[in-house]
Amino acid sequence: MTNPTDRNKARLKDQLEALISEMVERGILFQEAVSQVEKQYILNVLKKQNGNLSKTADVLHIHRNTLSKRISEYKIKI
């Protein structure tokens, strides 16, 4: 018997695989897909950390300067 966490991870993995398949079918280029996932991931964590860059960088396990660079690169408004 699997625990709820394992079931949730498996469900998320299935959803991600379906999304990737759809992106490939629609001709979305690899770099475009990676950029969009990274941007949305950063936006989500930023929101959960109430816009705090240091906390967001810690959660993402990246340097704060790297986060600032990505925010600028993706034109994310804080």
Backbone as numpy.savetxt, mean C-alpha at the origin, in Angstrom:
# Nx Ny Nz CAx CAy CAz Cx Cy Cz
-7.92 -27.30 11.68 -8.76 -26.11 11.68 -7.87 -24.87 11.68
-8.17 -23.92 10.80 -7.38 -22.70 10.73 -7.99 -21.64 11.62
-7.14 -20.75 12.10 -7.65 -19.68 12.96 -8.14 -18.53 12.09
-8.92 -17.60 12.67 -9.48 -16.48 11.89 -8.42 -15.63 11.19
-7.27 -15.44 11.83 -6.21 -14.64 11.21 -5.71 -15.29 9.93
-5.50 -16.59 9.96 -5.06 -17.31 8.76 -6.11 -17.24 7.66
-7.38 -17.36 8.04 -8.46 -17.29 7.05 -8.51 -15.89 6.43
-8.34 -14.86 7.25 -8.35 -13.49 6.73 -7.19 -13.25 5.78
-6.01 -13.75 6.15 -4.84 -13.61 5.28 -5.06 -14.32 3.95
-5.64 -15.52 4.00 -5.90 -16.28 2.79 -6.92 -15.55 1.91
-7.95 -14.98 2.54 -8.97 -14.23 1.79 -8.35 -13.00 1.12
-7.51 -12.28 1.86 -6.86 -11.10 1.30 -5.93 -11.47 0.15
-5.22 -12.59 0.31 -4.33 -13.06 -0.76 -5.14 -13.38 -2.01
-6.28 -14.03 -1.85 -7.15 -14.34 -2.99 -7.65 -13.07 -3.66
-8.05 -12.08 -2.87 -8.52 -10.81 -3.42 -7.41 -10.10 -4.18
-6.20 -10.12 -3.63 -5.06 -9.49 -4.30 -4.75 -10.19 -5.62
-4.77 -11.51 -5.61 -4.51 -12.25 -6.84 -5.56 -11.94 -7.91
-6.82 -11.80 -7.51 -7.89 -11.45 -8.45 -7.67 -10.04 -9.00
-7.29 -9.12 -8.15 -7.04 -7.74 -8.58 -5.87 -7.70 -9.56
-4.80 -8.40 -9.26 -3.64 -8.43 -10.15 -4.02 -9.02 -11.50
-4.79 -10.09 -11.49 -5.23 -10.69 -12.75 -6.02 -9.70 -13.58
-6.90 -8.96 -12.93 -7.70 -7.95 -13.64 -6.80 -6.84 -14.20
-5.81 -6.42 -13.43 -4.91 -5.37 -13.90 -4.12 -5.83 -15.12
-3.67 -7.08 -15.09 -2.92 -7.64 -16.23 -3.84 -7.69 -17.45
-5.07 -8.15 -17.26 -6.02 -8.25 -18.37 -6.31 -6.88 -18.98
-6.32 -5.85 -18.17 -6.63 -4.50 -18.65 -5.40 -3.78 -19.20
-4.24 -4.43 -19.14 -3.04 -3.86 -19.72 -2.34 -2.83 -18.86
-2.58 -2.86 -17.57 -1.90 -1.92 -16.67 -0.45 -2.38 -16.53
0.46 -1.46 -16.77 1.89 -1.78 -16.73 2.35 -2.03 -15.29
3.36 -2.86 -15.16 3.88 -3.25 -13.85 4.22 -2.05 -12.99
5.00 -1.12 -13.53 5.44 0.02 -12.72 4.26 0.89 -12.30
3.27 1.03 -13.16 2.07 1.79 -12.82 1.33 1.11 -11.66
1.23 -0.21 -11.72 0.56 -0.96 -10.66 1.31 -0.82 -9.34
2.62 -0.97 -9.38 3.43 -0.86 -8.16 3.29 0.54 -7.56
3.34 1.55 -8.41 3.22 2.93 -7.93 1.87 3.18 -7.26
0.81 2.68 -7.88 -0.52 2.89 -7.31 -0.69 2.16 -5.98
-0.18 0.95 -5.89 -0.26 0.20 -4.63 0.53 0.94 -3.55
1.74 1.38 -3.89 2.57 2.08 -2.91 1.88 3.37 -2.45
1.35 4.12 -3.39 0.68 5.38 -3.05 -0.50 5.12 -2.12
-1.34 4.16 -2.46 -2.51 3.88 -1.63 -2.12 3.36 -0.25
-1.08 2.57 -0.20 -0.58 2.03 1.07 -0.13 3.19 1.97
0.65 4.10 1.39 1.13 5.26 2.14 -0.05 6.10 2.61
-1.00 6.37 1.72 -2.17 7.17 2.10 -2.94 6.54 3.24
-3.12 5.22 3.19 -3.86 4.52 4.22 -3.16 4.61 5.57
-1.86 4.38 5.58 -1.11 4.44 6.84 -1.06 5.88 7.36
-0.86 6.84 6.46 -0.86 8.25 6.86 -2.17 8.61 7.56
-3.27 8.16 6.99 -4.58 8.45 7.57 -4.69 7.82 8.96
-4.28 6.56 9.08 -4.36 5.88 10.37 -3.45 6.53 11.41
-2.39 7.20 10.97 -1.46 7.88 11.88 -1.75 9.38 11.96
-2.92 9.79 11.50 -3.36 11.19 11.57 -2.36 12.15 10.94
-1.74 11.73 9.82 -0.82 12.59 9.09 0.56 12.72 9.70
0.84 11.99 10.76 2.14 12.07 11.43 3.17 11.29 10.60
4.12 12.02 10.02 5.11 11.41 9.13 6.05 10.45 9.86
6.48 10.81 11.05 7.40 9.94 11.79 6.74 8.61 12.14
5.51 8.67 12.63 4.79 7.44 12.97 4.51 6.61 11.71
4.15 7.29 10.63 3.88 6.59 9.37 5.13 5.88 8.87
6.26 6.58 8.91 7.52 5.97 8.48 7.86 4.77 9.35
7.62 4.87 10.64 7.88 3.74 11.54 7.02 2.54 11.18
5.73 2.77 10.95 4.81 1.68 10.60 5.23 1.04 9.28
5.67 1.87 8.32 6.07 1.36 7.01 7.48 0.77 7.02
8.21 0.98 8.11 9.61 0.51 8.23 10.49 1.12 7.14
10.28 2.43 6.92 11.14 3.17 6.00 11.61 4.44 6.71
12.69 5.01 6.20 13.22 6.25 6.77 12.23 7.39 6.48
12.15 8.33 7.41 11.23 9.46 7.22 11.55 10.24 5.94
12.84 10.37 5.60 13.20 11.08 4.36 12.70 10.34 3.13
12.71 9.01 3.18 12.19 8.22 2.07 10.69 8.44 1.94
10.00 8.47 3.08 8.56 8.73 3.06 8.28 10.12 2.47
9.03 11.11 2.91 8.83 12.47 2.38 9.05 12.52 0.87
10.05 11.79 0.40 10.32 11.73 -1.04 9.14 11.11 -1.78
8.59 10.01 -1.23 7.45 9.34 -1.87 6.21 10.24 -1.86
6.00 10.95 -0.77 4.86 11.86 -0.67 4.96 12.94 -1.74
6.16 13.46 -1.93 6.39 14.47 -2.96 6.21 13.87 -4.36
6.78 12.70 -4.54 6.73 11.99 -5.84 5.28 11.72 -6.26
4.46 11.29 -5.30 3.06 10.95 -5.60 2.12 12.12 -5.43
2.68 13.30 -5.10 1.89 14.51 -4.92 0.75 14.30 -3.91
1.12 13.68 -2.80 0.15 13.42 -1.72 0.06 14.68 -0.87
-1.17 15.11 -0.65 -1.40 16.29 0.19 -1.64 15.82 1.62
-0.92 16.44 2.54 -1.05 16.04 3.95 -1.94 17.04 4.67
